[in-house]
Amino acid sequence: MRAGRALPLRPTLVLIAVVAILARGVLVFAPPTLSNDMYRYIWDGRVMSAGISPYAYPPGAPEVENLHPEGYWIWDHINRKSAITVYPPGAELFYAGVYKVDPDSVTWTKTALALVDLLNCLILFLILRRLNMSPLRTLIYAWAPLPIIEFGGSGHVEALSVFFTLLAILAGIIAVQRKETENAGKLGTATALASVALAGAVLVKLVPLLLLAAWTKRFGWKFVALCIGIVGVVYVGFVGAFNWHISPFLVTYIADEESNAPLYHLLGDVLAPAIGLPDAFVRLALYAALIAFALFLFSKKEHNPYDFIGKSFLLVGAYLLLTTSAHQWYATWLLLFVPLVLPPDGLSLFEGDGEEEGHLRHSKYGPAFAALAYTGLTFLGYALFALRLPTVPEPILALQLAAVVGLGILWPIAGGLSSGQKQRKRIRIHHRNAESAEII
């Protein structure tokens, strides 16, 4: 983004904003064609507006048959009619609120989520200003095809999870800059707001719970307790208000679902059957690896007050690599970090970045480039819809896996080894020079 410094700031920011608005606005009025999740959101809002828990019955149950009379056009597009919804209470409350404004409206539901995503661009802009980075980096997210299509076109609720995650990062940065994190015995205002925002992300999608492993060392256990406490209170309040119905679908999702997950496909569908390993073993091994990586980052010493952002980026990347179901829209949660970590001026991911202070080694571009490559290549997974295939083609999965492993893992490792060799060589030269000086 160094070339962007020569551009006039305000006109360029206005251009970024206008294109971001138009790109999402155009798609809002088109019917979603790459996913039918939108119709499930509307159905859940319709069920809640009738005073029924979305966790009580699947759409096809006779108990809710009166909610889809003949001619109710949304019904034909609803997915998984035999399964109870998997969405957490925060997402369900959002669906109910959107439904009350304009019932059964695809356009309004997509508009609401597109507006949320435009707020995401604004919050990212504020974060960049707080970090003294070029605000023009907002373009990386604002103009990326992934959020434009997934939120403006398909209207996925991940826009709301991205919103709360960015809000948590902004509040966390403010807490660091106010030096709230230096007082472990007190929960500052900005720290508390960051915890509340992260809880909001968890209440939309459960996966942001992973980020606690990245935030605990900087913000403390009171931060964690507040976040988990809010999630618990909202969950209990939600299910208690609807006769204590709890969705069982999450267990099914973890145990059986598979979509656009290249590593799982390689291990679970190719290697495991060849050596006689059960699918459950592969799934458990992958999730165990994710937990182990989270614990590793949790224990890793921090050298920068903003390491919690870099750790979060790595955790989201690890989740997408190790999960058994990585729908294309999940990658928007990864993309939001790219403007913050992309070299040469982004946040460092590892201590000792660069052979000289302020100069990042080329290998450190790897994780950010891997994220950019993955968020682009994941679109190829839509060949499943375009070609009406039962699963994503193996060459596409292989390409995604090669990009992530090659750029995000092997490149940094190779760079680290090379740097280590150069460092050892410099030490040897220094010792030889010192010995020569003593002789002289």
C-alpha positions as CSV (number, residue, x, y, z in Angstrom):
1,M,0.0,0.0,0.0
2,R,3.0,2.3,-0.2
3,A,2.0,3.4,-3.7
4,G,-1.3,4.6,-2.1
5,R,0.6,7.4,-0.2
6,A,0.9,9.3,-3.4
7,L,-2.9,9.4,-3.9
8,P,-5.0,12.2,-2.6
9,L,-6.5,10.8,0.6
10,R,-10.0,12.3,0.7
11,P,-11.0,11.8,-2.9
12,T,-9.7,8.3,-2.9
13,L,-11.6,7.4,0.3
14,V,-14.8,8.8,-1.3
15,L,-14.2,6.7,-4.4
16,I,-13.6,3.6,-2.2
17,A,-16.9,4.3,-0.4
18,V,-18.9,5.0,-3.5
19,V,-17.8,1.8,-5.2
20,A,-18.4,-0.3,-2.1
21,I,-21.9,1.1,-1.8
22,L,-22.8,0.7,-5.5
23,A,-21.3,-2.8,-5.7
24,R,-23.4,-4.1,-2.8
25,G,-26.4,-2.0,-3.7
26,V,-26.7,-3.4,-7.2
27,L,-26.7,-7.0,-5.9
28,V,-29.3,-6.3,-3.1
29,F,-32.1,-6.3,-5.7
30,A,-31.1,-9.5,-7.4
31,P,-32.4,-12.9,-6.0
32,P,-29.7,-14.9,-4.3
33,T,-28.5,-17.7,-6.6
34,L,-25.3,-19.0,-4.9
35,S,-27.0,-19.9,-1.6
36,N,-30.5,-20.3,-0.2
37,D,-29.5,-19.6,3.4
38,M,-31.4,-16.3,3.1
39,Y,-34.7,-18.0,3.0
40,R,-33.9,-19.9,6.2
41,Y,-33.3,-16.6,7.9
42,I,-36.7,-15.4,6.8
43,W,-38.3,-18.6,7.9
44,D,-36.7,-18.4,11.4
45,G,-37.9,-14.8,11.7
46,R,-41.4,-15.8,10.6
47,V,-41.5,-18.6,13.3
48,M,-40.3,-16.3,16.0
49,S,-42.9,-13.6,15.0
50,A,-45.5,-16.4,15.7
51,G,-44.1,-16.8,19.2
52,I,-42.5,-20.2,18.5
53,S,-38.9,-21.1,19.2
54,P,-36.9,-21.7,16.0
55,Y,-35.2,-24.5,18.1
56,A,-38.5,-26.3,18.7
57,Y,-39.4,-27.7,15.3
58,P,-37.8,-28.1,11.8
59,P,-39.6,-26.3,9.0
60,G,-41.2,-29.6,7.8
61,A,-42.8,-30.4,11.2
62,P,-46.6,-30.6,11.3
63,E,-46.6,-28.3,14.3
64,V,-45.6,-25.3,12.0
65,E,-47.5,-26.4,8.9
66,N,-49.8,-23.4,9.3
67,L,-46.9,-21.0,8.8
68,H,-46.4,-22.1,5.2
69,P,-49.8,-22.0,3.5
70,E,-50.2,-22.8,-0.1
71,G,-48.7,-20.1,-2.2
72,Y,-46.1,-19.1,0.4
73,W,-43.3,-18.7,-2.1
74,I,-40.5,-18.6,0.4
75,W,-41.2,-22.2,1.4
76,D,-39.9,-23.7,-1.8
77,H,-36.5,-22.2,-1.3
78,I,-35.9,-23.1,2.4
79,N,-33.0,-25.6,2.9
80,R,-32.9,-28.5,5.3
81,K,-36.6,-28.7,6.0
82,S,-36.1,-31.7,8.2
83,A,-33.4,-30.1,10.4
84,I,-33.8,-27.7,13.3
85,T,-31.9,-24.4,12.8
86,V,-28.3,-24.2,13.9
87,Y,-28.0,-20.4,14.3
88,P,-27.2,-19.0,17.8
89,P,-29.7,-16.6,19.6
90,G,-27.9,-13.5,18.4
91,A,-28.5,-14.4,14.8
92,E,-32.1,-15.5,15.6
93,L,-32.9,-12.2,17.3
94,F,-31.5,-10.4,14.3
95,Y,-33.7,-12.4,11.9
96,A,-36.8,-11.6,14.1
97,G,-36.0,-7.9,14.1
98,V,-35.5,-7.8,10.3
99,Y,-38.7,-9.8,9.8
100,K,-40.7,-7.3,11.9
101,V,-39.6,-4.4,9.7
102,D,-40.6,-6.0,6.4
103,P,-41.9,-9.6,6.7
104,D,-40.9,-12.2,4.0
105,S,-38.8,-9.7,2.1
106,V,-35.6,-11.0,0.5
107,T,-34.7,-7.5,-0.6
108,W,-35.0,-6.0,2.8
109,T,-33.1,-8.8,4.5
110,K,-30.3,-8.5,2.1
111,T,-30.3,-4.7,2.4
112,A,-30.0,-5.0,6.2
113,L,-27.0,-7.2,5.9
114,A,-25.4,-5.1,3.2
115,L,-25.8,-2.1,5.4
116,V,-24.1,-4.0,8.2
117,D,-21.2,-4.8,5.9
118,L,-20.9,-1.1,4.9
119,L,-20.5,-0.4,8.6
120,N,-17.8,-3.0,8.6
121,C,-15.9,-0.9,6.1
122,L,-16.3,2.1,8.3
123,I,-15.1,0.3,11.4
124,L,-12.1,-1.0,9.5
125,F,-11.3,2.5,8.4
126,L,-11.4,3.7,12.1
127,I,-9.2,0.8,13.1
128,L,-6.6,1.6,10.5
129,R,-6.6,5.3,11.7
130,R,-6.1,4.1,15.3
131,L,-3.1,2.0,14.2
132,N,-1.6,4.8,12.2
133,M,-1.9,2.8,9.0
134,S,-3.0,4.1,5.7
135,P,-6.9,4.2,5.7
136,L,-6.7,3.4,2.0
137,R,-6.1,-0.2,3.1
138,T,-9.9,-0.3,3.6
139,L,-10.0,-0.9,-0.1
140,I,-8.7,-4.5,0.4
141,Y,-12.0,-5.4,2.2
142,A,-14.4,-2.9,0.7
143,W,-13.7,-3.8,-2.9
144,A,-13.0,-7.5,-2.4
145,P,-15.5,-9.7,-4.4
146,L,-16.0,-12.0,-1.4
147,P,-18.0,-9.7,1.0
148,I,-19.7,-8.0,-1.9
149,I,-21.1,-11.2,-3.3
150,E,-21.7,-13.0,0.1
151,F,-23.4,-10.1,1.8
152,G,-24.8,-7.9,-1.0
153,G,-25.6,-10.9,-3.2
154,S,-26.4,-13.8,-0.9
155,G,-27.1,-11.9,2.3
156,H,-25.2,-14.1,4.7
157,V,-25.4,-13.4,8.4
158,E,-21.6,-13.6,8.7
159,A,-21.7,-9.9,8.0
160,L,-23.0,-9.4,11.5
161,S,-20.3,-11.6,13.0
162,V,-17.6,-9.6,11.1
163,F,-19.2,-6.5,12.5
164,F,-18.9,-7.5,16.1
165,T,-15.4,-8.9,15.6
166,L,-14.2,-5.6,14.1
167,L,-16.0,-3.7,16.9
168,A,-14.2,-5.8,19.4
169,I,-10.8,-5.1,17.7
170,L,-11.5,-1.4,17.7
171,A,-12.4,-1.4,21.4
172,G,-9.4,-3.6,22.1
173,I,-7.1,-1.1,20.4
174,I,-8.6,1.8,22.3
175,A,-8.1,-0.2,25.6
176,V,-4.4,-0.8,24.7
177,Q,-3.9,2.9,23.8
178,R,-5.5,4.0,27.1
179,K,-3.2,1.5,28.9
180,E,-6.2,-0.2,30.4
181,T,-4.5,-3.6,29.9
182,E,-1.7,-2.7,32.2
183,N,-4.0,-2.9,35.2
184,A,-4.9,-6.6,35.5
185,G,-7.1,-6.0,38.5
186,K,-9.5,-3.7,36.8
187,L,-11.7,-4.0,33.8
188,G,-11.6,-0.7,31.9
189,T,-14.4,0.7,29.9
190,A,-12.9,0.0,26.5
191,T,-11.9,-3.5,27.6
192,A,-15.4,-4.2,28.7
193,L,-16.8,-3.0,25.4
194,A,-14.4,-5.2,23.6
195,S,-15.6,-8.2,25.7
196,V,-19.3,-7.3,25.0
197,A,-18.6,-7.0,21.2
198,L,-16.8,-10.3,21.1
199,A,-19.7,-11.9,22.9
200,G,-21.9,-10.4,20.2
201,A,-19.8,-12.2,17.6
202,V,-20.1,-15.5,19.4
203,L,-23.9,-15.1,19.7
204,V,-24.1,-14.8,15.9
205,K,-21.6,-17.6,15.1
206,L,-20.1,-19.8,17.8
207,V,-16.6,-19.9,16.2
208,P,-15.4,-16.5,17.5
209,L,-15.1,-18.3,20.9
210,L,-11.7,-19.4,19.5
211,L,-10.5,-15.8,19.7
212,L,-10.4,-15.9,23.5
213,A,-7.2,-17.8,23.1
214,A,-5.7,-14.8,21.4
215,W,-7.1,-12.1,23.7
216,T,-6.7,-13.6,27.2
217,K,-3.0,-12.9,27.7
218,R,-3.5,-9.2,26.8
219,F,-6.9,-8.5,28.4
220,G,-7.0,-10.9,31.3
221,W,-9.4,-13.4,32.7
222,K,-12.0,-10.8,33.7
223,F,-12.4,-10.1,30.0
224,V,-12.9,-13.8,29.3
225,A,-15.4,-14.1,32.2
226,L,-17.5,-11.2,31.0
227,C,-17.6,-12.4,27.5
228,I,-18.6,-16.0,28.4
229,G,-21.0,-14.7,31.0
230,I,-22.9,-12.5,28.5
231,V,-23.1,-15.4,26.0
232,G,-24.4,-17.7,28.7
233,V,-27.0,-15.2,30.0
234,V,-28.3,-14.5,26.5
235,Y,-28.5,-18.2,25.6
236,V,-30.3,-19.1,28.8
237,G,-32.7,-16.2,28.5
238,F,-33.4,-17.0,24.9
239,V,-34.2,-20.7,25.4
240,G,-36.0,-20.0,28.6
241,A,-38.3,-17.5,26.9
242,F,-39.3,-20.3,24.4
243,N,-39.9,-23.3,26.8
244,W,-36.3,-24.4,26.9
245,H,-36.0,-25.8,23.4
246,I,-32.3,-26.3,22.4
247,S,-31.1,-27.1,18.9
248,P,-29.4,-30.5,18.5
249,F,-28.2,-29.6,15.0
250,L,-24.7,-28.4,16.0
251,V,-23.7,-31.9,17.0
252,T,-24.9,-33.2,13.6
253,Y,-23.1,-30.3,11.9
254,I,-19.7,-31.2,13.5
255,A,-20.1,-34.9,13.1
256,D,-21.5,-35.2,9.6
257,E,-21.1,-32.0,7.6
258,E,-18.5,-31.5,4.8
259,S,-18.2,-28.7,2.4
260,N,-15.2,-27.0,0.6
261,A,-12.7,-28.3,3.2
262,P,-9.6,-29.4,1.3
263,L,-7.5,-30.8,4.2
264,Y,-10.4,-32.8,5.6
265,H,-11.2,-34.1,2.1
266,L,-7.6,-35.3,1.7
267,L,-7.5,-36.9,5.1
268,G,-11.0,-38.1,5.5
269,D,-12.1,-39.0,2.0
270,V,-8.8,-40.1,0.4
271,L,-6.2,-41.3,3.0
272,A,-8.4,-42.5,5.9
273,P,-10.4,-45.0,3.8
274,A,-7.2,-46.3,2.2
275,I,-5.7,-47.2,5.6
276,G,-8.9,-48.1,7.4
277,L,-9.3,-45.2,9.7
278,P,-12.9,-44.2,10.6
279,D,-14.2,-40.7,9.7
280,A,-14.9,-39.8,13.3
281,F,-11.1,-40.3,14.0
282,V,-10.2,-37.8,11.3
283,R,-12.7,-35.3,12.5
284,L,-11.6,-35.6,16.1
285,A,-7.9,-35.3,15.1
286,L,-8.5,-32.1,13.1
287,Y,-10.5,-30.4,15.9
288,A,-7.8,-31.6,18.4
289,A,-5.2,-30.0,16.2
290,L,-7.2,-26.7,16.2
291,I,-7.4,-26.8,20.0
292,A,-3.7,-27.5,20.3
293,F,-2.9,-24.6,18.0
294,A,-5.2,-22.3,20.1
295,L,-3.4,-23.4,23.3
296,F,0.0,-22.8,21.6
297,L,-1.0,-19.2,20.7
298,F,-2.5,-18.7,24.1
299,S,0.8,-19.6,25.7
300,K,3.0,-17.7,23.3
301,K,4.9,-14.7,24.7
302,E,3.7,-11.4,23.3
303,H,6.2,-8.7,22.1
304,N,3.7,-6.2,20.9
305,P,0.5,-4.8,22.5
306,Y,-1.4,-5.6,19.3
307,D,-0.3,-9.2,19.1
308,F,-3.9,-10.2,19.9
309,I,-4.9,-9.1,16.4
310,G,-2.2,-11.2,14.7
311,K,-3.0,-14.2,16.9
312,S,-6.7,-13.8,16.0
313,F,-5.8,-13.8,12.3
314,L,-3.8,-17.0,12.6
315,L,-6.5,-18.7,14.6
316,V,-9.2,-17.9,12.0
317,G,-6.8,-19.2,9.3
318,A,-6.2,-22.4,11.3
319,Y,-10.0,-22.9,11.7
320,L,-10.6,-22.6,8.0
321,L,-7.8,-25.0,7.3
322,L,-8.8,-27.6,9.9
323,T,-12.6,-27.5,9.9
324,T,-14.7,-30.1,8.0
325,S,-17.0,-27.5,6.6
326,A,-15.7,-24.2,5.2
327,H,-18.4,-22.6,3.2
328,Q,-17.2,-19.7,1.0
329,W,-18.8,-17.1,3.2
330,Y,-16.9,-18.2,6.2
331,A,-13.7,-16.8,4.6
332,T,-15.1,-13.2,5.0
333,W,-14.1,-13.6,8.7
334,L,-10.5,-14.1,7.6
335,L,-10.5,-11.3,5.0
336,L,-11.2,-8.6,7.6
337,F,-7.7,-9.1,9.1
338,V,-5.8,-8.8,5.8
339,P,-5.7,-5.0,5.8
340,L,-4.3,-5.1,9.3
341,V,-1.5,-7.6,8.7
342,L,-0.5,-7.2,5.1
343,P,3.2,-6.2,4.8
344,P,5.1,-4.0,4.4
345,D,3.3,-1.7,6.9
346,G,0.9,-4.2,8.6
347,L,1.2,-5.6,12.1
348,S,3.9,-8.2,12.7
349,L,2.7,-11.8,13.3
350,F,5.9,-13.1,14.9
351,E,8.5,-11.7,17.2
352,G,11.8,-10.8,15.5
353,D,10.1,-10.0,12.2
354,G,12.7,-8.5,9.9
355,E,16.4,-8.6,9.8
356,E,16.4,-4.9,10.6
357,E,13.8,-3.0,12.7
358,G,10.9,-1.8,10.5
359,H,11.8,-4.1,7.6
360,L,9.8,-7.2,7.1
361,R,11.3,-10.3,5.5
362,H,9.6,-11.3,2.3
363,S,8.6,-14.6,3.9
364,K,6.3,-12.7,6.2
365,Y,4.1,-11.8,3.3
366,G,3.1,-15.5,3.2
367,P,0.2,-15.6,5.7
368,A,-1.4,-12.5,4.3
369,F,-0.9,-13.6,0.7
370,A,-2.3,-17.0,1.7
371,A,-5.4,-15.3,3.1
372,L,-5.9,-13.3,-0.1
373,A,-5.4,-16.3,-2.3
374,Y,-7.8,-18.4,-0.2
375,T,-10.5,-15.8,-0.2
376,G,-10.2,-15.6,-4.0
377,L,-9.9,-19.4,-4.7
378,T,-12.8,-20.3,-2.4
379,F,-15.1,-18.8,-5.1
380,L,-14.1,-21.7,-7.3
381,G,-16.1,-23.9,-4.9
382,Y,-19.2,-22.4,-6.5
383,A,-18.6,-24.7,-9.4
384,L,-20.6,-27.1,-7.2
385,F,-23.7,-24.9,-8.0
386,A,-22.8,-23.8,-11.5
387,L,-22.1,-27.4,-12.7
388,R,-24.6,-29.0,-10.4
389,L,-22.1,-31.3,-8.8
390,P,-22.6,-33.2,-5.6
391,T,-19.2,-32.0,-4.1
392,V,-16.6,-29.4,-4.9
393,P,-14.2,-30.8,-7.6
394,E,-10.9,-32.2,-6.2
395,P,-8.7,-30.0,-8.4
396,I,-10.3,-26.9,-6.8
397,L,-9.8,-28.3,-3.3
398,A,-6.2,-29.2,-4.1
399,L,-5.5,-25.7,-5.4
400,Q,-7.0,-24.1,-2.2
401,L,-4.9,-26.4,0.0
402,A,-1.7,-25.7,-2.0
403,A,-2.2,-22.0,-1.7
404,V,-2.8,-22.1,2.1
405,V,-0.1,-24.6,2.9
406,G,2.5,-23.2,0.4
407,L,2.0,-19.5,1.1
408,G,0.8,-19.6,4.7
409,I,3.0,-22.3,6.2
410,L,5.9,-23.4,4.1
411,W,7.0,-20.0,2.9
412,P,7.3,-18.5,6.4
413,I,9.0,-21.6,7.7
414,A,11.5,-21.5,4.8
415,G,12.0,-17.8,5.5
416,G,12.6,-18.4,9.2
417,L,15.1,-21.1,8.5
418,S,16.9,-18.9,6.0
419,S,17.0,-16.1,8.5
420,G,18.3,-18.4,11.2
421,Q,21.1,-19.4,9.0
422,K,22.0,-15.8,8.2
423,Q,21.8,-14.9,11.8
424,R,24.2,-17.8,12.7
425,K,26.5,-16.7,9.9
426,R,26.6,-13.1,11.2
427,I,27.4,-14.4,14.7
428,R,30.2,-16.6,13.4
429,I,31.6,-13.6,11.4
430,H,31.3,-11.4,14.5
431,H,33.2,-13.9,16.6
432,R,35.9,-14.2,14.0
433,N,36.3,-10.5,13.8
434,A,36.5,-10.3,17.6
435,E,39.1,-13.0,17.8
436,S,41.1,-11.2,15.0
437,A,40.9,-7.9,17.0
438,E,42.2,-9.6,20.1
439,I,45.2,-11.1,18.2
440,I,46.1,-7.7,16.7
